[in-house]
């Protein structure tokens, strides 16, 4: 009888640990400075529609006259974006876009997505922090 309870307790412990691992695997957003917004204007190089986060690569500038450089902007998951009306074809290589994002704190060329103005003039948004909360959209 005691052995059965011991096995039950071990099983419960393993189940609890298995649930905790995915939660710890998700990274923090502390790398982004959400008090600032940067705008890059340029051309889509790549739209990586992958889990756990979609990444938009834009070759462009943040100031007129500057040489274009690659920028990596992190979005939420494909599932979250799909529920908001996005698809893997929302952005395509060669599209001229204007992207607003919260910059990386370390000054590297990247950040957390806020919005994108598409070639059609349509503006697409996705609040990264809200969407990544448990129970987010």
Z-matrix of the N, CA and C atoms (Angstrom, degrees):
N
C 1 1.442
C 2 1.533 1 110.69
N 3 1.337 2 116.84 1 -45.42
C 4 1.455 3 120.58 2 179.77
C 5 1.521 4 110.28 3 -64.03
N 6 1.335 5 116.18 4 -34.83
C 7 1.464 6 119.86 5 179.79
C 8 1.536 7 110.11 6 -64.23
N 9 1.317 8 117.86 7 -39.89
C 10 1.454 9 121.76 8 -179.93
C 11 1.534 10 110.47 9 -62.03
N 12 1.344 11 117.16 10 -43.40
C 13 1.464 12 120.56 11 178.35
C 14 1.528 13 111.13 12 -66.38
N 15 1.322 14 116.29 13 -35.68
C 16 1.465 15 120.60 14 177.36
C 17 1.515 16 111.24 15 -63.82
N 18 1.331 17 116.75 16 -43.07
C 19 1.462 18 120.52 17 177.45
C 20 1.526 19 111.22 18 -66.08
N 21 1.335 20 115.97 19 -38.99
C 22 1.463 21 120.15 20 177.38
C 23 1.529 22 110.18 21 -62.07
N 24 1.327 23 116.57 22 -45.26
C 25 1.469 24 121.12 23 -179.84
C 26 1.526 25 110.67 24 -63.24
N 27 1.327 26 116.91 25 -40.79
C 28 1.460 27 121.05 26 178.53
C 29 1.532 28 110.00 27 -64.05
N 30 1.314 29 116.71 28 -43.66
C 31 1.464 30 120.65 29 177.96
C 32 1.519 31 112.27 30 -61.64
N 33 1.323 32 116.17 31 -42.56
C 34 1.462 33 120.70 32 178.81
C 35 1.526 34 110.91 33 -64.10
N 36 1.341 35 116.73 34 -40.26
C 37 1.458 36 120.96 35 178.89
C 38 1.526 37 110.50 36 -64.26
N 39 1.334 38 117.34 37 -45.07
C 40 1.471 39 120.70 38 179.21
C 41 1.526 40 111.44 39 -63.35
N 42 1.328 41 117.46 40 -39.44
C 43 1.463 42 120.89 41 178.01
C 44 1.531 43 110.55 42 -63.78
N 45 1.330 44 116.46 43 -41.78
C 46 1.466 45 120.21 44 179.37
C 47 1.526 46 110.80 45 -64.18
N 48 1.317 47 116.75 46 -41.44
C 49 1.467 48 120.44 47 178.44
C 50 1.524 49 111.08 48 -65.67
N 51 1.307 50 117.48 49 -39.79
C 52 1.463 51 121.07 50 179.50
C 53 1.533 52 110.46 51 -63.24
N 54 1.322 53 117.48 52 -37.39
C 55 1.463 54 120.81 53 177.39
C 56 1.521 55 111.40 54 -68.75
N 57 1.313 56 118.10 55 -32.20
C 58 1.460 57 121.59 56 -176.12
C 59 1.520 58 112.32 57 -76.39
N 60 1.306 59 118.88 58 -28.92
C 61 1.464 60 121.68 59 -175.38
C 62 1.527 61 112.22 60 -61.50
N 63 1.354 62 121.02 61 -49.29
C 64 1.458 63 118.65 62 178.55
C 65 1.519 64 112.99 63 -61.39
N 66 1.304 65 118.12 64 -35.22
C 67 1.460 66 120.59 65 -179.46
C 68 1.526 67 110.44 66 -65.05
N 69 1.310 68 117.36 67 -36.86
C 70 1.455 69 120.23 68 179.28
C 71 1.524 70 111.55 69 -76.14
N 72 1.310 71 117.91 70 -23.19
C 73 1.456 72 121.23 71 -176.91
C 74 1.525 73 111.84 72 -71.47
N 75 1.320 74 118.29 73 -23.55
C 76 1.452 75 120.78 74 -179.52
C 77 1.516 76 109.61 75 -74.02
N 78 1.314 77 116.67 76 130.33
C 79 1.458 78 119.53 77 -176.26
C 80 1.521 79 112.17 78 -82.27
N 81 1.310 80 114.62 79 164.51
C 82 1.456 81 123.12 80 178.95
C 83 1.526 82 109.52 81 -79.53
N 84 1.320 83 116.40 82 161.57
C 85 1.456 84 121.14 83 174.52
C 86 1.526 85 110.77 84 -100.93
N 87 1.331 86 116.98 85 14.30
C 88 1.461 87 121.11 86 -178.77
C 89 1.526 88 111.93 87 -63.00
N 90 1.324 89 117.28 88 -18.14
C 91 1.473 90 120.17 89 -179.37
C 92 1.521 91 112.57 90 -72.14
N 93 1.356 92 117.53 91 -16.93
C 94 1.460 93 122.19 92 -178.83
C 95 1.524 94 110.44 93 -99.48
N 96 1.317 95 116.18 94 141.29
C 97 1.469 96 120.91 95 175.84
C 98 1.526 97 107.83 96 -96.32
N 99 1.340 98 116.73 97 93.40
C 100 1.454 99 122.04 98 -176.48
C 101 1.534 100 113.13 99 -72.64
N 102 1.323 101 117.77 100 -4.23
C 103 1.468 102 119.89 101 176.63
C 104 1.527 103 111.36 102 -84.69
N 105 1.346 104 117.28 103 -7.17
C 106 1.464 105 121.71 104 -178.66
C 107 1.523 106 110.56 105 -124.42
N 108 1.324 107 114.77 106 154.07
C 109 1.460 108 121.28 107 174.19
C 110 1.522 109 108.59 108 -128.37
N 111 1.326 110 115.97 109 131.71
C 112 1.460 111 122.73 110 176.09
C 113 1.521 112 106.84 111 -115.68
N 114 1.325 113 116.57 112 143.55
C 115 1.463 114 121.77 113 176.90
C 116 1.518 115 108.49 114 -117.85
N 117 1.322 116 115.77 115 125.93
C 118 1.465 117 120.49 116 174.20
C 119 1.519 118 107.52 117 -113.92
N 120 1.322 119 114.96 118 132.32
C 121 1.469 120 121.98 119 177.63
C 122 1.513 121 107.47 120 -112.63
N 123 1.332 122 115.22 121 126.91
C 124 1.457 123 117.22 122 -178.97
C 125 1.511 124 112.25 123 177.63
N 126 1.312 125 114.01 124 -151.08
C 127 1.459 126 122.20 125 -173.43
C 128 1.524 127 110.36 126 -117.36
N 129 1.325 128 115.66 127 135.78
C 130 1.464 129 120.22 128 177.21
C 131 1.527 130 108.61 129 -64.87
N 132 1.316 131 115.46 130 125.09
C 133 1.462 132 121.06 131 174.26
C 134 1.521 133 109.40 132 -90.29
N 135 1.352 134 114.88 133 -45.02
C 136 1.463 135 120.19 134 -178.28
C 137 1.522 136 109.40 135 -158.23
N 138 1.323 137 115.69 136 146.27
C 139 1.467 138 122.96 137 175.63
C 140 1.521 139 105.46 138 -122.91
N 141 1.327 140 116.41 139 97.92
C 142 1.465 141 122.60 140 -174.89
C 143 1.522 142 109.74 141 -85.60
N 144 1.313 143 116.43 142 100.68
C 145 1.469 144 124.20 143 -176.93
C 146 1.525 145 107.44 144 -88.77
N 147 1.335 146 116.57 145 76.44
C 148 1.459 147 121.79 146 -174.78
C 149 1.521 148 110.79 147 -135.11
N 150 1.324 149 115.49 148 155.18
C 151 1.455 150 121.85 149 172.75
C 152 1.516 151 109.45 150 -85.71
N 153 1.314 152 119.88 151 150.68
C 154 1.458 153 125.68 152 4.85
C 155 1.536 154 113.33 153 -85.29
N 156 1.343 155 117.75 154 -13.96
C 157 1.463 156 120.49 155 -179.08
C 158 1.515 157 110.60 156 -137.38
N 159 1.317 158 115.92 157 137.24
C 160 1.455 159 122.75 158 174.42
C 161 1.534 160 107.46 159 -74.22
N 162 1.329 161 116.00 160 142.27
C 163 1.463 162 120.45 161 177.83
C 164 1.524 163 108.88 162 -124.92
N 165 1.317 164 115.07 163 131.77
C 166 1.457 165 122.54 164 176.53
C 167 1.522 166 108.10 165 -106.37
N 168 1.327 167 116.27 166 121.85
C 169 1.461 168 122.20 167 176.45
C 170 1.523 169 107.90 168 -102.69
N 171 1.338 170 116.07 169 123.15
C 172 1.460 171 122.24 170 179.44
C 173 1.525 172 108.16 171 -125.34
N 174 1.333 173 115.87 172 133.47
C 175 1.465 174 120.52 173 172.51
C 176 1.513 175 105.45 174 -100.75
N 177 1.325 176 115.43 175 111.95
C 178 1.452 177 119.42 176 -175.24
C 179 1.507 178 111.99 177 -168.60
N 180 1.331 179 114.21 178 -165.52
C 181 1.455 180 120.72 179 -177.08
C 182 1.526 181 110.58 180 -130.54
N 183 1.316 182 114.22 181 158.68
C 184 1.460 183 120.70 182 176.02
C 185 1.521 184 110.69 183 -105.42
N 186 1.331 185 116.70 184 -6.14
C 187 1.459 186 120.20 185 177.38
C 188 1.528 187 109.41 186 -145.01
N 189 1.335 188 116.49 187 142.37
C 190 1.461 189 119.98 188 -178.62
C 191 1.529 190 111.71 189 -58.61
N 192 1.320 191 116.06 190 139.59
C 193 1.462 192 121.27 191 177.67
C 194 1.520 193 114.77 192 86.90
N 195 1.316 194 117.45 193 -11.92
C 196 1.471 195 120.18 194 179.95
C 197 1.530 196 109.37 195 -77.71
N 198 1.314 197 116.39 196 155.65
C 199 1.465 198 121.07 197 177.33
C 200 1.526 199 109.52 198 -73.25
N 201 1.330 200 117.66 199 136.55
C 202 1.474 201 119.99 200 178.47
C 203 1.529 202 111.45 201 -61.99
N 204 1.327 203 114.23 202 139.94
C 205 1.465 204 121.28 203 179.09
C 206 1.524 205 108.61 204 -137.19
N 207 1.349 206 117.89 205 156.24
C 208 1.473 207 119.79 206 178.04
C 209 1.529 208 111.81 207 -75.24
N 210 1.331 209 114.88 208 138.18
C 211 1.459 210 123.09 209 177.58
C 212 1.526 211 107.91 210 -127.85
N 213 1.326 212 116.77 211 137.35
C 214 1.471 213 122.50 212 177.63
C 215 1.519 214 108.25 213 -110.66
N 216 1.342 215 116.29 214 121.30
C 217 1.459 216 120.93 215 -178.51
C 218 1.525 217 108.26 216 -118.42
N 219 1.327 218 115.66 217 122.32
C 220 1.466 219 121.96 218 -177.08
C 221 1.522 220 110.66 219 -89.29
N 222 1.330 221 114.73 220 130.74
C 223 1.458 222 121.97 221 175.67
C 224 1.519 223 108.61 222 -108.20
N 225 1.312 224 117.28 223 -168.53
C 226 1.451 225 123.05 224 176.18
C 227 1.531 226 109.27 225 -85.70
N 228 1.307 227 117.85 226 -166.07
C 229 1.468 228 122.01 227 -177.46
C 230 1.526 229 111.94 228 -74.87
N 231 1.344 230 117.01 229 158.12
C 232 1.472 231 119.26 230 175.04
C 233 1.531 232 112.56 231 -57.06
N 234 1.321 233 117.45 232 -36.98
C 235 1.467 234 120.51 233 179.52
C 236 1.516 235 112.09 234 -62.27
N 237 1.330 236 116.84 235 -46.54
C 238 1.464 237 120.52 236 178.18
C 239 1.525 238 110.61 237 -61.95
N 240 1.323 239 116.69 238 -43.81
C 241 1.464 240 120.05 239 -178.94
C 242 1.526 241 111.44 240 -65.62
N 243 1.327 242 117.11 241 -39.77
C 244 1.460 243 120.82 242 179.14
C 245 1.527 244 110.48 243 -59.71
N 246 1.333 245 117.16 244 -42.64
C 247 1.462 246 121.15 245 178.82
C 248 1.532 247 112.39 246 -64.44
N 249 1.341 248 116.11 247 -18.42
C 250 1.461 249 121.01 248 179.43
C 251 1.530 250 111.95 249 -97.98
N 252 1.336 251 117.71 250 4.70
C 253 1.455 252 120.22 251 177.70
C 254 1.513 253 115.74 252 98.48
N 255 1.330 254 116.81 253 3.55
C 256 1.463 255 121.09 254 177.91
C 257 1.532 256 109.53 255 -82.86
N 258 1.327 257 115.93 256 163.35
C 259 1.460 258 121.87 257 169.74
C 260 1.519 259 107.89 258 -146.28
N 261 1.320 260 115.49 259 172.44
C 262 1.465 261 118.93 260 179.36
C 263 1.527 262 111.58 261 -67.77
N 264 1.331 263 116.69 262 -8.22
C 265 1.466 264 121.50 263 178.37
C 266 1.537 265 112.81 264 -106.69
N 267 1.334 266 117.18 265 9.34
C 268 1.468 267 120.04 266 178.82
C 269 1.518 268 110.53 267 -62.33
N 270 1.319 269 116.33 268 -38.94
C 271 1.460 270 122.31 269 178.28
C 272 1.526 271 108.59 270 -124.84
N 273 1.328 272 115.39 271 138.49
C 274 1.469 273 120.59 272 -176.91
C 275 1.519 274 110.45 273 -131.54
N 276 1.337 275 117.05 274 149.49
C 277 1.462 276 119.40 275 176.53
C 278 1.527 277 110.83 276 -51.88
N 279 1.315 278 115.05 277 133.47
C 280 1.456 279 120.71 278 -179.90
C 281 1.515 280 114.16 279 96.92
N 282 1.341 281 118.42 280 -17.13
C 283 1.471 282 121.25 281 177.75
C 284 1.526 283 109.46 282 -61.74
N 285 1.330 284 116.93 283 134.71
C 286 1.469 285 122.02 284 173.68
C 287 1.532 286 107.03 285 -86.38
N 288 1.325 287 117.01 286 122.25
C 289 1.458 288 121.36 287 -174.92
C 290 1.520 289 111.17 288 -135.21
N 291 1.322 290 113.11 289 166.66
C 292 1.456 291 122.86 290 173.00
C 293 1.526 292 105.46 291 -128.69
N 294 1.324 293 117.27 292 116.14
C 295 1.463 294 121.92 293 -173.68
C 296 1.527 295 110.24 294 -115.62
N 297 1.331 296 116.11 295 128.07
C 298 1.472 297 122.09 296 173.04
C 299 1.520 298 108.00 297 -101.86
N 300 1.332 299 116.34 298 135.23
C 301 1.454 300 120.56 299 179.88
C 302 1.517 301 110.86 300 -152.57
N 303 1.332 302 115.32 301 161.68
C 304 1.461 303 122.58 302 173.72
C 305 1.520 304 106.55 303 -87.14
N 306 1.334 305 118.11 304 121.29
C 307 1.462 306 120.22 305 -173.03
C 308 1.525 307 113.52 306 -69.76
N 309 1.329 308 114.23 307 158.89
C 310 1.459 309 120.59 308 172.40
C 311 1.525 310 109.09 309 -67.62
N 312 1.312 311 116.86 310 140.56
C 313 1.467 312 120.91 311 -179.48
C 314 1.525 313 112.57 312 -66.58
N 315 1.338 314 117.24 313 -26.10
C 316 1.462 315 119.84 314 -177.53
C 317 1.531 316 113.20 315 -83.19
N 318 1.344 317 117.41 316 1.07
C 319 1.454 318 120.87 317 176.36
C 320 1.519 319 115.60 318 84.40
N 321 1.326 320 117.87 319 -2.26
C 322 1.458 321 120.14 320 178.16
C 323 1.525 322 109.72 321 -69.90
N 324 1.329 323 116.57 322 165.52
C 325 1.462 324 121.99 323 -175.37
C 326 1.517 325 112.38 324 -80.63
N 327 1.312 326 115.55 325 85.50
C 328 1.453 327 120.54 326 179.27
C 329 1.505 328 110.84 327 178.72
N 330 1.352 329 114.54 328 178.70
C 331 1.443 330 118.56 329 177.99
C 332 1.512 331 113.04 330 172.89
N 333 1.312 332 114.62 331 -171.23
C 334 1.455 333 123.30 332 -179.40
C 335 1.519 334 110.02 333 -98.17
N 336 1.310 335 116.38 334 125.49
C 337 1.460 336 124.23 335 -173.90
C 338 1.521 337 113.28 336 -57.94
N 339 1.341 338 115.39 337 142.72
C 340 1.468 339 123.09 338 170.91
C 341 1.529 340 110.38 339 -121.82
N 342 1.358 341 116.79 340 -53.05
C 343 1.466 342 119.83 341 -179.91
C 344 1.522 343 110.48 342 -161.31
N 345 1.333 344 114.53 343 163.03
C 346 1.465 345 120.69 344 175.93
C 347 1.527 346 108.16 345 -138.89
N 348 1.316 347 115.24 346 135.79
C 349 1.462 348 121.16 347 172.77
C 350 1.517 349 106.36 348 -96.72
N 351 1.342 350 115.47 349 117.44
C 352 1.457 351 122.19 350 -177.36
C 353 1.532 352 110.90 351 -78.61
N 354 1.340 353 117.29 352 165.04
C 355 1.464 354 120.37 353 177.82
C 356 1.536 355 112.46 354 -55.66
N 357 1.327 356 117.65 355 -29.18
C 358 1.473 357 122.24 356 179.57
C 359 1.526 358 112.08 357 -74.23
N 360 1.331 359 116.91 358 -11.85
C 361 1.460 360 121.50 359 -175.57
C 362 1.522 361 112.75 360 97.43
N 363 1.338 362 116.76 361 -13.28
C 364 1.461 363 121.04 362 177.99
C 365 1.529 364 109.73 363 -66.02
N 366 1.326 365 115.96 364 141.05
C 367 1.461 366 121.16 365 177.11
C 368 1.522 367 108.54 366 -108.06
N 369 1.327 368 115.88 367 125.88
C 370 1.469 369 122.79 368 177.29
C 371 1.524 370 107.42 369 -108.84
N 372 1.337 371 116.23 370 136.85
C 373 1.458 372 121.35 371 179.01
C 374 1.526 373 109.99 372 -125.52
N 375 1.299 374 115.23 373 163.89
C 376 1.470 375 122.87 374 174.20
C 377 1.521 376 106.53 375 -167.51
N 378 1.329 377 117.20 376 108.85
C 379 1.458 378 121.22 377 -179.35
C 380 1.526 379 108.92 378 -76.32
N 381 1.310 380 115.55 379 103.55
C 382 1.460 381 122.99 380 -174.79
C 383 1.524 382 112.58 381 -54.80
N 384 1.323 383 117.98 382 -48.76
C 385 1.472 384 120.20 383 -176.97
C 386 1.520 385 111.87 384 -65.78
N 387 1.320 386 118.42 385 -43.26
C 388 1.466 387 120.36 386 -178.64
C 389 1.520 388 111.38 387 -67.61
N 390 1.330 389 117.02 388 -40.31
C 391 1.456 390 120.93 389 -177.50
C 392 1.520 391 113.24 390 -69.92
N 393 1.313 392 117.58 391 -25.60
C 394 1.454 393 120.92 392 -177.76
C 395 1.522 394 113.44 393 -91.15
N 396 1.330 395 118.08 394 -1.11
C 397 1.462 396 121.09 395 175.67
C 398 1.519 397 108.68 396 -74.51
N 399 1.327 398 118.31 397 147.64
C 400 1.468 399 119.68 398 174.49
C 401 1.532 400 109.58 399 -55.22
N 402 1.309 401 115.98 400 132.09
C 403 1.455 402 120.47 401 -178.90
C 404 1.517 403 112.71 402 81.56
N 405 1.370 404 116.82 403 3.21
C 406 1.469 405 120.39 404 177.31
C 407 1.512 406 109.13 405 -62.44
N 408 1.238 407 116.20 406 165.24
C 409 1.460 408 123.34 407 -173.60
C 410 1.477 409 115.00 408 -39.25
